[in-house]
Amino acid sequence: MFEKCFPNLDWWICSHGWVELGGDDYSNSWVRILDEGGTCWEDDGSKSLETALMAAEKWLAIEIKDRFGETPPKIYKN
């Protein structure tokens, strides 16, 4: 189900890095996208987990194309 709702996040988790959910001692964000170098992206004020996951999904659509030169699993229009 996750891969159907968030295919770009699934791509990231399966091939490049990981995703953290919920606040911790260093951040109050709902969602953080990380790789070996650290935090690549984190949500900055979403009102819900669903909104934060969708923002991450859309950010990755651009990042996958720009950073890796690959076609993302799902492309979003503004």
Secondary structure, 3 states (H helix, E strand, C coil): CHHHHCHHHHHHHHHCCEEEECCCCCCCCCEEEEECCEEEEECCCCCCHHHHHHHHHHHHHHHHHHHHCCCCCCCCCC
